[in-house]
């Protein structure tokens, strides 16, 4: 599922994303491969289709509206 699709689904079901973190290098890769996690650059994070391509992990906190 794309990030944009997830956010639309949240909106439809009455949830709001209050905090999000997009990772270029997934935090789980540190345990698997010894690679440090990296957050996605803000310039790329603002462009939906490019953001979806470069994001390996998406963490968010939701709040019921």
KEKE-3310 file (N, C-alpha, C; in steps of 0.2 Angstrom, whole numbers, plus 5000, padded with zeros to 4 digits):
npx = (5004:5002:5009:5002:4989:4987:4985:4974:4965:4965:4959:4946:4941:4941:4953:4967:4984:4995:5009:5023:5036:5047:5057:5072:5082:5077:5074:5074:5084:5096:5098:5097:5107:5117:5116:5115:5100:5091:5083:5071:5075:5069:5066:5063:5053:5042:5036:5024:5024:5038:5042:5035:5042:5056:5054:5057:5052:5038:5032:5020:5009:4993:4978:4961:4948)
npy = (4994:5011:5026:5037:5031:5025:5036:5042:5032:5032:5045:5042:5033:5040:5044:5053:5057:5061:5062:5057:5047:5044:5032:5030:5020:5006:5004:4990:4985:4986:4976:4965:4967:4976:4989:5006:5015:5027:5042:5048:5060:5077:5085:5075:5068:5076:5074:5065:5052:5050:5049:5037:5028:5029:5026:5014:5011:5016:5024:5029:5039:5039:5047:5047:5056)
npz = (5000:4996:5004:5003:5000:5012:5020:5015:5018:5032:5034:5028:5038:5049:5056:5060:5055:5066:5069:5059:5052:5040:5033:5024:5025:5032:5049:5054:5047:5053:5063:5054:5044:5049:5045:5048:5052:5042:5040:5028:5016:5018:5007:4997:5004:5003:4990:4983:4975:4972:4985:4990:4982:4987:5001:5014:5025:5035:5049:5060:5071:5075:5078:5084:5076)
capx = (5000:5006:5008:4996:4983:4986:4983:4967:4961:4964:4955:4940:4939:4940:4959:4972:4991:4998:5016:5025:5043:5048:5064:5076:5085:5073:5077:5075:5090:5102:5098:5098:5112:5121:5116:5111:5093:5092:5077:5071:5076:5063:5064:5060:5047:5036:5034:5021:5026:5045:5042:5033:5048:5062:5053:5057:5048:5034:5030:5016:5005:4986:4973:4954:4945)
capy = (5000:5017:5030:5042:5027:5024:5042:5042:5027:5035:5050:5040:5029:5044:5044:5058:5056:5067:5062:5052:5046:5040:5029:5028:5014:5003:5002:4983:4983:4987:4970:4960:4968:4980:4995:5011:5018:5034:5045:5050:5068:5081:5087:5069:5066:5080:5073:5059:5046:5049:5047:5030:5024:5028:5024:5007:5010:5021:5024:5035:5039:5041:5050:5047:5062)
capz = (5000:4996:5010:5001:5000:5019:5023:5013:5022:5038:5033:5027:5044:5055:5060:5058:5056:5070:5068:5055:5051:5034:5033:5018:5027:5037:5056:5055:5043:5058:5066:5049:5040:5052:5042:5052:5049:5039:5039:5021:5016:5018:5000:4994:5008:5001:4984:4985:4971:4974:4993:4990:4979:4991:5008:5015:5032:5037:5056:5061:5076:5073:5083:5082:5076)
cpx = (5004:5005:5002:4989:4982:4983:4976:4962:4960:4959:4947:4937:4939:4947:4963:4979:4993:5006:5018:5033:5044:5056:5066:5079:5081:5077:5078:5082:5096:5103:5100:5105:5118:5122:5112:5105:5095:5085:5077:5072:5070:5061:5060:5053:5041:5033:5031:5024:5034:5046:5040:5039:5054:5061:5053:5053:5044:5031:5026:5012:4998:4982:4966:4951:4939)
cpy = (5006:5021:5035:5038:5026:5030:5043:5038:5029:5040:5047:5036:5034:5045:5050:5056:5062:5067:5056:5052:5041:5038:5028:5021:5011:5002:4995:4981:4983:4980:4964:4961:4973:4987:5000:5014:5025:5036:5048:5058:5071:5083:5081:5067:5070:5079:5066:5052:5045:5046:5040:5026:5023:5027:5017:5006:5016:5020:5030:5034:5042:5043:5049:5054:5063)
cpz = (5000:5002:5009:5002:5008:5022:5021:5017:5029:5039:5033:5034:5050:5059:5056:5060:5060:5070:5064:5054:5045:5034:5026:5019:5033:5044:5057:5052:5048:5061:5060:5046:5043:5049:5046:5049:5047:5038:5032:5021:5015:5011:4996:4997:5006:4994:4984:4981:4972:4981:4993:4987:4984:4999:5009:5021:5033:5044:5057:5068:5074:5079:5080:5082:5079)
residu = (UNK:UNK:UNK:UNK:UNK:UNK:UNK:UNK:UNK:UNK:UNK:UNK:UNK:UNK:UNK:UNK:UNK:UNK:UNK:UNK:UNK:UNK:UNK:UNK:UNK:UNK:UNK:UNK:UNK:UNK:UNK:UNK:UNK:UNK:UNK:UNK:UNK:UNK:UNK:UNK:UNK:UNK:UNK:UNK:UNK:UNK:UNK:UNK:UNK:UNK:UNK:UNK:UNK:UNK:UNK:UNK:UNK:UNK:UNK:UNK:UNK:UNK:UNK:UNK:UNK)
# end
